[in-house]
Amino acid sequence: GGLLQRDILLTRKVADALPLHDFIINSEKSQGFLSKLAFIEDFSRFIKLLHLSGIRHSDLHVGNILVQEKENRLFYLLDLDRVAIHDRSLNNAEAISNLALLLCTFWPYGSSLDRFHFMKFYSGLNRLRAEAENIRAIKATALKISHHVWRTKSVRCLANNSRFIKSRSEDFAIYRVRRPDV
């Protein structure tokens, strides 16, 4: 083969942009209620525009979105190899699944009121009551995803950690420290 044995991705830095989670943490103390509400509205409309444009990110989380504030606020998606672009808007099930992915990682950064405002802007100001079933579906899907992720991570961490030995006793899987001094 040639010099490169694998695919390579080159990117350009987005000046003065922060990952969404850093932006939220940094602006939490400095933003007043109206500024925060304006941010939530901008962000929800960005996500809604993605969905209306047929864009589904299969790893949508607060670390895969950059925020840049200039004259207006801009959002950038990262990890684009996980993006599917359809020739139609996302259907309801696809949008619910995508919003649930986002909600899983957004929970620690926002209050229930923030999530309420996000859904209000995403759904349209006058339609939130009509969206109650979708909101319940998004929350239920987000919880399933969270449980799956943490179950997978805990098993992977314990299984691959040389510090622990796995043994069984009746119905229990027991992970014990290989050596107390490790």
N, C-alpha and C positions, 0 to 999 in steps of 0.2 A: 503494500500500500504506500500511500503518500505520507505527507507530514501529519495530516489529521486522520485519526482513527475513529473519531466520533463526530456527531453533529456539534456545531458550535453556534453560540448565540452571542452576537455583539449588540450592545445597547448604548444609548446615549443618556447621560444623566439629565433628569428634568430639574432645572435650576430652581432652587428655593421650594422644592416640593417635599412633603413629609408623608410617610405612611399614615394611613387614616388613624390607626391606633395612637401614634405619636401626636398627630394633630389634635385629636380629641383630648388627650392628656395635657398637652401644652396649652390649649385654649380654654380648658375647663375653668380655670381661675380667672382668666381675663375677660371672658365673654359674659355679657349680661344676658338676660332672658331673651330679649328680642334678637340679639346677634345669634344666640344658640338656635333659636327657632328658625331664623333665616338659613343657617347652615343645614339644619335638618331638612328644611324644605328643598334647598338646592340638591342635597345628597339624595333625597327620595326621588326627586324628578330625574336625576341622573340615572338611577337604577331603573325607574319606570321607562325612560327613553331606551335604555339597553333592551329591556324586555319587549317594548313595542317594535324595536328594530330587529327583533329575532336573535338577539345576542344572549347566549347562556354561558356563564362561566362556571365550570364544574368544580372550581376550588375558590369560590367567592368568599373572601373573608377580609377583615380589616387590615391585614398585612399585605394584601394583594391590590390595594387601591391607594394611589397617591393623591394628595390634595395640594394644589398650588393656588396661592392667593395673590392675584395681581389686581388689575382693574376689576376683574370679576373672578369668581372662584372656578377653578378647573379641576376635574377629576381624571385620573389616568388608571387604566387597568394594567396590572402586571400578570406575569405567568400566562401569557397568551396562548401557549400550547394547550391550555385547558379550556379554550374558548371555542364554542360551536356557533356558527352564524347560519341561521335559517333564513329562508326566503319569505318568511311570514313572522308575525308576532308570536311570542311564546304563548302556548295555551295555558290555561289556568293551572294545571298540574305542574307544568314546567316552571311557571313563575313561582308557585308555592314552594317547590323544591329549592329553587335558587334563593328565594327570600329566607328560607329556613337555614340554608348554609350560612348566609350572612348573619342571621340572628344568633346562631350558635356562638359566633365570636364577638358579636356586638353587645351581648348581654352584660359583660363586666364593665363596659364603657358607658352605658346609658341606663337611665332610670326607666321605669315602666311608663312614665309620662313622655319621655323621649321616644320610646318605641310607639306609643300611641300617636304622637305627632308624626312620626315617620309614616305609619300606616295611613293616617289621615291624608297626608299630602300625596302618598303613593296612590291611594285609592280614589282620590278626588274629595274635595271638601264636604260635599253633601251626600256622599255614598257610603260613609263608614259603617253605618248600621247594616246596610246591605252586605257589607264585607265581613260581618261577624263570623260567619262559617269559615271563610278563607283564613281569617286571623287565627281561629282555633286550629285549623289544619296546619298553618305555618308553625304555630307553637308546638303542636304535637310532633310534627316532622322534625323540628329543631331539637326537641328533647330526644327523639330516637337517634338522630345523627350524633348528638353529644354523648349519649350513652354508648353508642357503637365506637366512637373515636376513643373515649376514655377506656373502654373495655379492651380495645385493640392495643392501645398504648401500654396499658398496665401489663397485659400478657406479654407483649413484645419486650418491654423493659425487663420484666422478671425472667423471661425465657433466655434473653441474650446477655443477661448480667452474670458475669462469672463469679460474682460475690455470693450468689445464692444457689442452693441445691434444692431441687424440687423432689418432694416425696409425697406419697399418698397414705392417707389413713381413713379407711372406710369411705365416706362421702366427701372428704376434704382434700384439697390440694394444699400442701404445706410448702412454703418457701422459707428456708432457714439460711442463716448466714453460714457460708462455707467454713470460715475461720473467724473467730471473734476479733482478731487483730487486723483483718483486711478492711 
